Amino acid sequence: MNRRTRLAVLLFAVVLLGTVGTAAVLRAADRSAVRDQQQADGPTVRTGDVVLHPPGERQLLVRNLAWGPHRDEIATVPAGHPDGPRTASGVKCLRFHAAAGTGICLQAERGALADTYQAVVLDAHLRIRHRFPAPGIPTRSRVSPSGHLIAWTVFVSGDSYAGTAFSTRTAIADTRTWALDDNLEQYAVTKDGRPYHASDINIWGVTFADDTRFYATLATGGRTYLVRGDRTARTLTTLHGNVECPSLSPDGTRIAYKKRVPGASPDAPWRLYVLNLATMKETATAEHRNIDDQALWSGDDTLVYALPGDYGSDLWTVPADGSGTARRMMTSAVAPAYAG
C-alpha cells in the first residue's frame, strides 16, 4: 500500500467515524426529546404550600408517582379537578392518610445494610409532631374522623397479602397523649360468639368509626374476617367472613372491602365489594379487576382505589352501589385522602 492509498483509507475512516458519531448524537437527542415529551404529556407538578385544612375548595391529597424531582411527595389537587396541576409538598411518604388536620406518613430510612421505617404524625401544615418506629414495610394507614387517632399496618415478614407466608403488625396511637397500642393482636378476640385464641392471628387495615370504635381485618386458620374493635375494652369481635382492608363509609353504614372470589387466580384473587352493616348484604361493585388496596370513600356514594399504572399506580373510581362503570380518575398517584 503506497502513501496515497494509506491517506485515502485514513480519510475514509475519519469520515466514517464522524458519521457514526453524529448519528449516535442524533439518536440520543431523539430519545431525550421523546422522554421530555413523555414528561410534558404527564401531570404538571409544581412546588407550593400543602395544608390539611385548606381554605375554599375541597382538596385531594395523594402520594405523587409522576416521574421527576417530586416523585413520592405528598401532592394536592382540587378535588373537582383531579387531572389538574399538582402542588407538591416536599414531604415523601410510602403510605399516607389524613383527616381533620392530622396526617400519618409512613416513611423509609435508607440504611447501608438495611432499611428502617417509621410512622410520622404530621400537623395541618405537614410539620412533624411525633415519630413512632415501625417494625416492617408499610402497607396501610388511616386517621380517625376527629384526627385524634392514627393507625398503621406493616409487613413484619413477607410483602404481599396474596399468599399465606406473611405476618403483619398493626398499631393505633392517640395524637393527644401519644399513648400507643403497638400490636392489636394483644386485644381479646371473640369469634362466632366465643372467646378465641390462636397463634396465627394477623390483623390489618384499620378504619375508624370514632375515637373508640374501629373495624379491621382479622386472619386466622386460612380465613379472613371483618372485626369490630373497641379501644376502651381492648376487644375484637368478628362480624363477617371473607373481608380484607375494610373502609367505613362516611355515614357509618357500609364497609367497602376487597373479597376473595372463587375461581380467581391466586395472584389476583380480590374484587371490590360493599357490605351493608345492618343487613350484612354484600354488593359487588362494577370494578371487575383485581383490587389490592384499601378503598377510600369520596362522599357516601363513590369509592376511590388504586390499580397498577405506567408509573406505579393510577387512581380509579366506581359507584358503591354496584351501578355504573369504573373510570380512571388520576394517573401516577396512590394513597388518596380528602381535605377541606
C-alpha positions in Angstrom: 0.0 0.0 0.0 1.6 3.3 -1.1 1.3 6.6 0.7 -1.6 7.9 -1.3 -3.6 4.8 -0.7 -2.9 4.9 3.1 -4.1 8.6 3.2 -7.3 7.7 1.3 -8.0 4.8 3.8 -7.3 7.1 6.7 -9.6 9.8 5.3 -12.4 7.3 4.8 -12.0 6.0 8.4 -12.2 9.5 9.8 -15.4 10.3 7.7 -17.0 7.0 8.7 -16.3 7.6 12.4 -17.7 11.1 12.2 -20.8 9.9 10.5 -21.3 7.2 13.2 -20.7 9.7 16.0 -23.2 12.2 14.5 -25.8 9.5 14.1 -25.3 8.4 17.7 -25.7 12.0 18.9 -28.9 12.5 16.9 -30.4 9.2 18.2 -29.6 10.3 21.8 -31.2 13.7 21.1 -34.3 11.9 19.6 -34.5 9.7 22.7 -34.1 12.7 25.0 -36.8 14.5 23.1 -39.1 11.6 23.5 -38.5 11.4 27.2 -39.1 15.2 27.5 -42.3 14.8 25.5 -43.4 11.9 27.8 -42.8 14.1 30.8 -44.6 17.0 29.2 -47.6 14.8 28.5 -47.8 13.7 32.1 -49.2 15.7 35.0 -47.8 19.1 35.8 -46.2 19.1 39.3 -45.0 22.3 41.0 -43.9 23.2 44.5 -46.1 25.1 46.9 -47.8 25.1 50.2 -49.8 22.0 51.0 -52.1 22.1 54.0 -54.6 19.6 55.6 -57.1 22.4 56.4 -57.2 24.2 53.0 -59.4 27.3 52.7 -62.0 27.2 50.0 -62.3 24.3 47.6 -62.0 20.7 48.8 -58.7 19.2 48.1 -57.5 15.7 47.1 -54.1 14.7 48.6 -52.1 11.9 47.1 -48.6 10.3 47.0 -47.4 11.6 43.6 -45.9 8.9 41.4 -45.2 11.0 38.3 -41.5 10.8 37.3 -39.4 13.8 38.3 -38.0 15.5 41.3 -41.3 15.4 43.2 -42.0 11.6 42.9 -43.2 10.1 46.2 -44.0 13.5 47.6 -47.5 14.3 49.0 -49.2 16.5 46.5 -52.6 18.2 46.3 -55.1 19.0 43.5 -58.6 20.4 43.7 -61.0 17.5 44.4 -63.1 18.6 41.5 -60.2 18.6 39.1 -58.0 15.6 39.9 -56.3 15.8 36.5 -55.2 19.3 37.0 -51.7 20.6 38.0 -50.4 19.2 41.3 -48.8 21.1 44.1 -46.0 19.1 45.8 -45.2 19.5 49.4 -41.6 18.2 49.6 -42.8 15.5 52.2 -42.1 12.0 51.0 -44.3 9.1 52.2 -44.7 5.4 51.3 -48.3 5.4 52.7 -50.3 8.4 53.7 -53.7 9.4 55.0 -55.2 12.5 56.7 -58.3 13.7 58.4 -59.3 16.8 60.5 -55.9 18.4 60.1 -53.8 15.3 61.1 -51.7 13.3 58.7 -50.0 9.9 59.0 -46.9 9.4 56.8 -45.2 6.1 56.7 -41.6 6.6 55.7 -38.4 4.6 54.9 -35.0 5.5 56.3 -32.4 4.1 53.8 -29.5 2.4 55.5 -26.2 0.9 54.3 -27.2 -2.6 55.4 -31.0 -2.4 55.7 -33.9 0.0 55.6 -35.8 1.0 58.7 -39.3 2.5 58.8 -41.3 5.0 60.9 -44.8 6.3 61.3 -44.6 10.1 61.3 -47.5 12.2 62.6 -48.0 15.5 60.7 -49.9 18.6 61.6 -52.1 20.6 59.3 -49.0 22.2 57.6 -47.3 18.8 57.2 -44.8 19.6 60.0 -43.7 16.7 62.1 -45.4 16.3 65.5 -44.2 12.9 66.5 -42.4 9.8 65.3 -43.0 6.1 66.1 -40.7 3.3 64.9 -42.4 0.8 62.6 -41.1 -2.8 62.6 -41.6 -3.5 58.9 -42.6 -2.5 55.4 -45.6 0.0 55.4 -48.8 -1.2 53.8 -51.9 0.6 55.3 -52.6 3.8 57.2 -55.7 5.7 58.5 -56.6 8.7 60.6 -59.9 8.8 62.6 -62.5 11.4 61.6 -61.6 13.6 64.6 -57.9 13.5 63.8 -57.2 12.2 67.3 -56.3 8.6 66.4 -53.9 7.2 63.8 -53.4 3.6 62.7 -50.9 1.9 60.6 -50.1 -1.7 59.4 -46.7 -3.0 58.3 -45.4 -6.4 57.0 -43.0 -7.9 59.5 -42.4 -10.8 57.2 -43.4 -11.2 53.6 -44.6 -8.3 51.4 -47.9 -9.3 49.9 -51.4 -10.3 51.1 -51.8 -12.7 48.1 -50.3 -15.7 49.7 -50.2 -17.0 53.3 -46.5 -16.5 54.1 -46.8 -13.1 55.6 -47.2 -11.6 59.1 -48.4 -8.1 59.9 -48.3 -5.7 62.8 -51.0 -3.1 63.3 -50.8 -0.2 65.8 -53.1 2.6 67.0 -51.8 5.8 68.6 -53.6 8.7 70.3 -52.3 12.1 69.0 -53.4 13.9 72.2 -51.4 11.8 74.6 -49.1 9.7 72.3 -50.4 6.6 74.0 -49.7 3.6 71.8 -51.2 0.2 71.3 -48.4 -1.2 69.3 -49.9 -4.6 68.4 -53.6 -5.2 68.1 -53.1 -8.9 68.3 -53.0 -8.4 72.1 -56.7 -7.5 72.1 -59.1 -10.1 73.3 -60.9 -11.8 70.3 -64.4 -13.0 70.2 -65.1 -15.2 67.2 -68.5 -16.6 66.4 -69.7 -15.5 69.8 -66.9 -17.3 71.8 -63.5 -16.2 73.1 -60.9 -17.2 70.6 -57.2 -17.8 71.0 -54.7 -18.7 68.2 -51.0 -18.2 67.5 -51.6 -17.4 63.8 -53.8 -14.3 64.2 -52.9 -11.4 61.9 -54.7 -8.0 62.0 -54.5 -5.3 59.3 -56.4 -2.4 57.6 -57.9 -0.4 60.4 -60.8 2.0 59.5 -62.2 4.3 62.3 -65.8 4.9 63.2 -64.9 7.3 66.0 -62.3 7.6 68.8 -63.3 4.3 70.4 -64.7 2.0 67.7 -63.0 0.8 64.6 -63.1 -2.0 62.0 -60.2 -4.1 60.7 -59.4 -7.5 59.1 -58.5 -10.5 61.3 -56.9 -13.5 59.7 -56.7 -16.9 61.3 -56.8 -20.5 60.1 -56.5 -19.6 56.5 -59.6 -17.3 56.6 -60.3 -13.6 57.0 -62.9 -11.8 59.0 -64.3 -8.3 59.4 -63.9 -7.4 63.1 -65.3 -4.5 65.1 -62.7 -3.2 67.6 -63.1 -1.3 70.8 -60.1 0.6 72.1 -61.5 1.1 75.6 -62.4 -2.5 76.2 -59.4 -3.7 74.0 -61.6 -6.2 72.2 -62.1 -7.5 68.6 -65.3 -9.2 67.6 -65.9 -11.0 64.3 -68.8 -9.8 62.2 -68.5 -11.3 58.7 -66.2 -13.6 56.7 -64.0 -13.0 53.7 -63.4 -9.3 54.3 -60.0 -7.6 53.8 -58.9 -4.0 54.0 -62.2 -2.5 55.2 -63.1 1.1 54.7 -66.1 2.6 56.5 -68.5 4.9 54.7 -68.8 8.5 56.0 -72.3 7.8 57.2 -71.1 4.7 59.1 -73.5 2.2 57.5 -71.3 0.4 55.0 -67.9 -1.2 54.6 -66.0 -1.2 51.3 -63.5 -4.1 51.1 -61.7 -6.5 48.9 -63.1 -10.0 48.8 -61.5 -13.2 47.5 -63.7 -14.6 44.8 -64.0 -18.3 43.7 -62.2 -19.2 40.6 -59.9 -16.1 40.6 -56.1 -16.5 40.1 -54.1 -16.9 43.4 -52.1 -13.9 42.2 -55.2 -11.8 41.5 -57.8 -13.1 44.0 -59.7 -9.9 45.0 -62.7 -8.0 43.8 -64.2 -4.8 45.3 -67.4 -5.2 47.3 -69.5 -3.2 49.7 -71.1 -4.7 52.9 -74.3 -3.2 54.5 -73.6 -3.4 58.2 -77.3 -3.5 59.2 -78.2 -6.4 56.9 -74.8 -8.0 56.2 -75.8 -8.0 52.5 -72.9 -7.9 50.1 -72.9 -5.9 46.8 -70.3 -6.4 44.1 -69.1 -3.1 42.5 -68.8 -2.6 38.8 -65.0 -2.9 39.1 -64.2 -6.4 37.9 -60.4 -6.2 38.1 -58.2 -7.4 40.9 -58.1 -4.8 43.8 -55.2 -4.8 46.3 -55.9 -1.6 48.1 -57.9 -0.1 51.0 -60.5 1.8 49.1 -61.4 5.4 50.1 -64.9 6.8 50.2 -65.4 10.0 48.2 -68.7 11.0 49.8 -71.4 8.4 50.6 -71.8 7.0 47.1 -68.4 6.7 45.4 -65.2 4.7 46.0 -61.6 5.6 45.1 -58.9 3.0 44.8 -55.5 2.3 43.2 -54.8 0.0 40.3 -51.4 -0.6 38.6 -50.4 2.1 36.1 -47.5 3.1 33.9 -45.6 4.8 36.8 -46.7 2.5 39.6 -50.4 3.2 40.3 -53.4 5.2 39.0 -56.5 6.1 40.9 -59.8 4.8 39.8 -63.4 5.4 40.9 -66.6 3.4 40.9 -70.1 3.8 42.4 -70.5 2.0 45.7 -74.0 0.6 44.9 -72.9 -1.8 42.1 -74.1 0.5 39.3 -72.2 2.4 36.6 -68.7 1.6 35.4 -65.2 2.1 36.7 -63.2 5.1 35.4 -59.7 6.3 35.8 -59.7 9.5 37.9 -56.0 10.3 38.2 -52.7 9.0 36.8 -49.5 8.4 38.6 -50.9 8.6 42.2 -51.7 6.4 45.2 -52.7 6.8 48.9 -55.5 9.3 48.4 -57.1 11.4 51.2 -59.5 14.3 51.1 -59.1 17.6 53.0 -61.5 20.6 53.3 
